[in-house]
Amino acid sequence: IRLHLAEEKVCRDITELFRDDFIRALQESFLWPTEACALLLGPDCGHFDIYASWNITLPKVPKPPVVPPTPPKPGSPQSRVLFLTDIHWDAQYAEGSAIKCKEPLCCRNESGTPTWRHPGAGYWGTYSNCDLPLRTVENLLQNVAKAGPWDWVYWTGDIPAHNVWSQTRAQQLNELTIISKLVKKYLGPKVTVYPAVGNHESTPVNSFPPPFVQGNRSSQWLYDTMAEEWATWLPAEALETLRFNCCVCFGCFLFFSRYESTITGQFFGHTHVDQFQMFYDQETMTRPVGVAYIAPSVTTYINLNPGYRVYYVDGNYPGSSRIVLDYDTFILNLTLANDPVWSLLYRASTAYDMPILFPSNWDALIKNFLTDDRVFQKFWYLMHKGHVSEPCKDTCKTSLICFLRSGRYDLLQQSVHTPQYYAFVCQMFFCL
Ligand SMILES: [Zn+2]
């Protein structure tokens, strides 16, 4: 409250929500005081490298031979893959409510009435700190159902809204259940959906206690419902893993570098904007070996159009490479949205003039950003799903390019995408 991080009520409620987990973590922590302080308040307060202890021991067998990717024969079959991420349905979304408010999430009944300067929240969504009403999520699902059938679907979580100070387990489970049922209803029983858990599925947000935490403070309440709702899509072992414990993975870049000729794509959401991240070989850090695609969110949070992604993947036929050949990003343009039309914002190969989407092509595109600012500003516009307020220059540009080159999942843990944020992460990884 004294630091003015948020409104008093928000601070009080979120402290209450985190209290039990925080005390438990403090009791069981092995950290020295300076380490704890660095973890909580940053490097000014002490030293702690949260990723230092993450060592991955790779098998002693040598790295498999590097096979440079080759394009498939013209006319080879392609799979169409739907990618949905960061839905963030706000059950309290209220058309006509204030779009600017004291809380971190607006466009809700509690946000108050609009002022003369800002009109009220829109019917389908709003450019502000707002999530989506259910009708927009349902409209999206109707729309993608018409565009099917899909060969398969990736759905990386974050179903609930951003009211992280006032969430309850019952609400989180209700939202998980309702959206999972809608996905099943619209996409039909035949398509396989590969769902993943987002950091917002839990409450308190980001709270995924390790497996040794048992009983009421564990994540069992969440994993059990997920296993039930997702049972139709996932094989028995995956459901077991889910029930046992999930998911978040750091330090894998060594693994991805080792198996560069086997892993043909990595698919992420979480930042809400449309990006990619490069991986380079461990020896020289100059040869591009992989790319992680970061697809844009369904939600508008913050100031974005709603969106989704479609990938085109080589296959399925004997010997298919499963390489990502191209992708499309679709948006619902809220400035035109009396009648909701989900339209193609761009196709990667066309927008960036790339014959195919190999890691070397993405690397060349980044070099192009440095020499031709128009291409970079186009990327900046597409990254925000066609809704930007200011161009990205100077530190913003350098830092964002650094981010695209840095291929580290730990950087993805923050969904902040301001110029200051990129400057911050890049200081951390000395790219500048
Ligand atoms: Zn999210």
Residues whose N, C-alpha, C, O or C-beta is under 5 A from the ligand:
A	BS01	ZN	D86 D158 H270
